[in-house]
């Protein structure tokens, strides 16, 4: 069976077909001197026959003016990150830039490889969110020292060196914890990820402050900070529920842990919110899909992505100021709290 898949023809293929050099093909197609009229006509006819179209992306790389920005995302499949990427891409297009998006899949080595691949593509700048397993920030520092504009979003590092766009993590966690206390919770668990991530440390800070201000003793057994993975969240939640003095409420640090906690709670035949209340950090759309509908901190992902792109474009244009944008989030009250 014939292969009907569309094939993009290169100048190399035209040169091979005609038995001439690639530079000759290039000169002929661009109308440059150095080739005869007869050869120019042969090249143009072959290009038409082979359905050749110039590749503007490759051309831009050749002239070292790509107008491309690179975007690194930990997990492109989550609604939270995909909605941020959508706004970054929209902003970039409005300013005449392509977006190259690479997922690190939450792996440190993938993050470093993504940066190298973007440098090979001659990107004008990079917008990045740090992976869960990132062990050091040397690869970002090297970008800074090389003069490559960098903006970090959501999970960030080295604020003295890089502009950042984050959510009001400490304040939002404080508000969520206080709300649980107002609804009668006495033993509130914190279900988090790695403490080296700024979103975890900041949200835990807000959680602890709310407990202190309301004179609730801090029980370290209720503070669980492992990985932000679904199976890990289930295991950690089950351990909390099976403990001698289980929590009556849980604050989960992101959507994955919130949904895993919900599954674990239901597996123990406990009722949400009657037996245990639950608040997560998630996107509004996903929060409305589950049962009961999840009370959650909702991020303004559109503004986060737009501001990250705008800050990067300012750097590309020569602004060397380090700026830290904090985007407010909202506590959306739904059915997983009383």
C-alpha positions in Angstrom: 0.0 0.0 0.0 1.3 3.4 -0.9 2.3 5.8 1.9 0.0 8.8 1.6 1.5 10.6 4.6 2.5 14.1 3.7 6.3 14.5 3.3 8.1 17.8 3.8 10.7 18.2 1.1 14.1 19.8 1.9 16.6 21.6 -0.3 18.9 18.6 0.2 16.4 16.3 -1.5 16.1 18.7 -4.4 19.9 18.8 -4.7 20.1 15.0 -4.6 17.4 14.6 -7.3 19.2 17.1 -9.6 22.8 15.9 -8.8 23.9 19.4 -7.7 25.0 21.1 -4.5 22.6 22.4 -1.8 24.1 26.0 -2.0 23.2 25.9 -5.7 19.6 25.0 -4.9 19.5 27.7 -2.3 20.8 30.4 -4.7 18.4 29.3 -7.4 15.3 29.3 -5.2 16.2 32.7 -3.7 17.1 34.4 -7.0 20.7 35.0 -6.0 23.6 35.2 -8.5 26.0 32.3 -9.0 23.7 29.9 -11.0 22.8 30.0 -14.7 19.3 30.8 -15.8 19.0 27.2 -17.2 19.9 25.7 -13.8 17.6 28.1 -12.0 14.7 27.0 -14.1 15.5 23.3 -13.5 15.6 23.8 -9.8 12.4 25.8 -9.7 10.6 23.2 -11.8 11.9 20.4 -9.6 10.8 22.3 -6.4 7.3 22.7 -7.9 7.2 19.0 -8.9 8.3 17.8 -5.4 5.9 20.3 -3.7 8.7 22.1 -1.9 7.9 24.9 0.6 10.4 27.0 2.5 10.7 26.2 6.2 10.6 29.6 8.0 11.6 28.0 11.2 14.8 26.6 9.7 15.5 29.9 7.9 15.2 31.8 11.1 17.7 29.5 12.8 20.1 30.0 9.9 20.1 33.7 10.3 20.3 33.5 14.1 17.1 35.4 14.7 14.6 32.8 15.7 12.1 34.7 17.7 11.4 31.6 19.7 10.9 31.2 23.5 11.3 27.9 25.3 8.9 26.7 28.0 9.7 23.9 30.4 6.7 22.3 32.2 6.9 19.5 34.8 3.8 17.7 33.6 2.0 18.9 30.4 -0.9 16.6 31.1 -2.3 18.4 34.2 -5.0 21.0 33.6 -3.1 23.4 35.9 0.0 23.5 33.8 -1.7 23.2 30.4 -3.9 26.2 31.2 -0.7 28.2 32.1 0.9 27.1 28.9 -2.1 28.2 26.9 -1.8 31.7 28.1 2.0 31.8 27.6 1.6 30.6 24.0 -1.2 33.2 23.4 1.0 36.0 24.7 4.0 34.9 22.8 2.1 34.7 19.5 0.7 38.2 20.1 4.3 39.5 20.2 5.5 37.5 17.2 7.2 34.6 18.9 7.0 30.8 18.5 6.7 28.7 21.7 8.7 25.5 22.1 7.2 23.5 25.0 9.1 20.5 26.6 7.9 18.5 29.6 10.5 17.4 32.1 8.1 14.7 33.4 9.2 15.7 36.9 12.7 14.5 36.3 15.9 16.5 37.0 17.9 15.0 34.1 15.0 15.7 31.7 14.9 19.3 32.8 18.6 19.8 32.1 18.3 18.0 28.7 15.3 20.3 27.8 17.4 23.4 28.5 20.3 22.1 26.3 17.8 21.3 23.5 16.4 24.7 23.7 19.8 26.3 23.5 20.5 24.2 20.4 17.4 25.8 18.9 18.8 29.3 19.6 15.8 30.3 21.8 15.6 33.9 22.8 14.7 33.1 26.4 13.3 30.3 28.6 10.3 30.2 30.9 10.6 27.2 33.4 8.9 25.5 36.3 11.2 23.4 38.5 10.6 19.7 38.6 10.0 17.8 41.8 13.3 15.9 41.6 15.6 18.9 40.7 18.6 18.5 42.9 20.5 21.7 42.1 20.0 24.9 40.2 23.4 25.1 38.4 21.8 24.6 35.0 19.7 27.7 35.6 22.7 29.7 36.9 24.6 28.8 33.8 21.8 30.2 31.7 22.0 33.4 33.7 25.8 33.7 33.3 25.4 33.1 29.5 23.1 36.0 29.2 20.0 33.9 28.4 16.8 35.5 29.7 15.0 33.2 32.2 11.7 33.6 34.1 10.5 31.0 36.6 6.9 30.3 37.4 5.0 28.5 40.1 7.9 26.3 41.5 10.8 28.7 41.5 14.3 29.0 42.9 17.1 31.6 43.4 14.9 34.7 43.6 17.9 36.9 43.9 18.9 35.9 40.3 15.6 35.2 38.5 12.3 37.0 37.9 9.4 34.8 39.1 5.7 34.5 38.9 4.1 32.7 41.8 0.8 32.4 43.6 0.2 33.9 47.1 0.9 30.4 48.6 1.4 31.3 52.2 -1.6 33.5 52.5 -3.9 31.1 50.6 -2.9 28.1 52.8 -3.4 30.3 55.9 -6.9 31.2 54.7 -7.8 27.6 53.9 -6.6 26.3 57.2 -8.5 29.0 59.1 -11.6 28.2 57.2 -11.4 24.5 58.3 -10.9 25.7 61.9 -14.0 27.9 61.6 -15.9 24.8 60.3 -15.0 22.8 63.5 -11.8 21.0 62.5 -9.5 20.3 65.4 -6.9 18.0 63.8 -6.0 19.3 60.4 -3.4 17.3 58.4 -1.1 18.9 55.8 -0.5 16.7 52.8 2.5 18.1 50.8 5.4 17.3 48.6 9.1 17.8 48.9 10.1 20.6 51.3 12.7 22.0 48.9 9.9 23.2 46.6 8.8 26.7 47.3 5.1 26.0 46.9 5.3 23.3 49.6 7.3 25.3 52.1 5.2 28.5 51.6 1.9 26.6 51.9 3.1 24.7 54.9 4.1 28.1 56.5 0.6 29.5 56.0 -0.9 26.3 57.4 1.3 26.4 60.6 0.6 30.1 61.1 -3.1 29.5 61.1 -2.8 26.7 63.7 -0.6 28.9 65.9 -2.9 31.9 65.8 -5.8 29.7 66.7 -3.9 28.1 69.6 -4.1 24.6 68.0 -1.1 22.4 69.0 1.1 21.4 66.0 1.2 17.6 65.7 4.1 16.7 63.5 2.4 13.3 62.7 -0.2 15.3 60.8 2.4 17.0 58.5 3.3 14.7 55.6 5.7 15.9 53.0 6.7 13.3 50.5 6.1 13.2 46.7 3.3 15.0 44.8 2.3 11.7 43.2 -1.1 10.1 43.1 -0.1 6.7 44.6 2.0 8.4 47.2 -0.9 10.6 48.2 -3.2 7.5 48.6 -0.6 5.7 50.8 0.0 8.8 52.9 -3.7 9.5 53.4 -4.4 5.9 54.4 -1.6 6.1 56.9 -3.2 9.3 58.4 -6.6 7.7 58.5 -5.3 4.5 60.1 -3.3 6.3 62.8 -4.5 6.1 66.5 -5.6 9.7 66.4 -6.6 10.5 62.8 -7.3 13.9 61.3 -10.7 15.4 60.9 -9.6 17.6 58.0 -6.9 17.6 55.3 -5.3 20.4 53.4 -3.7 19.0 50.2 -0.9 21.0 48.6 -2.0 20.3 44.9 -4.7 18.8 42.8 -3.0 15.4 42.5 -2.8 15.0 46.3 -6.3 16.4 46.8 -7.9 13.8 44.5 -5.8 10.9 45.9 -6.8 11.9 49.4 -10.5 11.9 48.3 -10.1 8.3 46.9 -8.3 7.1 50.1 -11.0 8.6 52.3 -13.8 7.0 50.3 -12.0 3.6 50.4 -12.3 3.7 54.2 -16.1 4.3 53.9 -15.7 7.7 55.5 -17.9 10.6 54.4 -16.7 13.9 53.1 -17.2 16.3 54.7 -19.2 14.7 57.6 -16.3 12.5 58.8 -13.4 14.4 57.3 -13.2 17.8 55.5 -10.9 18.3 52.5 -9.5 21.3 50.8 -7.1 21.1 47.9 -5.2 23.3 45.5 -6.6 22.7 42.1 -8.2 24.1 39.0 -11.9 25.1 39.1 -12.8 22.7 36.2 -11.4 19.6 37.8 -12.7 20.5 41.2 -16.3 20.4 39.9 -15.9 17.0 38.3 -15.4 15.0 41.5 -18.0 14.0 44.1 -18.3 15.7 46.4 -17.2 18.9 44.6 -13.9 20.0 46.0 -13.4 23.1 48.1 -10.2 24.4 46.7 -7.7 27.2 46.3 -8.2 28.3 42.6 -5.2 29.8 40.8 -5.5 32.5 38.2 -3.5 30.5 35.7 -4.2 32.8 32.8 -2.6 35.7 34.6 0.3 33.6 35.8 1.2 32.5 32.2 0.6 35.9 30.7 2.8 37.7 33.3 5.6 35.1 32.9 5.7 35.6 29.2 5.6 39.4 29.5 8.5 39.4 32.0 10.5 37.3 29.7 9.8 39.5 26.7 10.9 42.5 28.8 14.2 40.7 29.5 14.7 39.9 25.8 14.2 43.6 25.0 17.0 44.5 27.5 15.3 45.0 30.9 17.7 43.4 33.4 15.5 44.2 36.5 14.6 41.2 38.7 10.8 41.2 39.3 8.7 39.0 41.5 5.0 38.8 40.5 2.6 37.3 43.1 -0.8 36.4 41.7 -3.7 36.2 44.1 -5.8 33.0 44.3 -9.3 32.4 45.6 -10.8 30.0 48.1 -13.7 28.4 46.2 -16.2 26.9 48.8 -17.8 23.7 47.6 -19.1 20.5 49.1 -16.0 18.9 50.6 -16.1 21.2 53.6 -19.1 21.8 56.0 
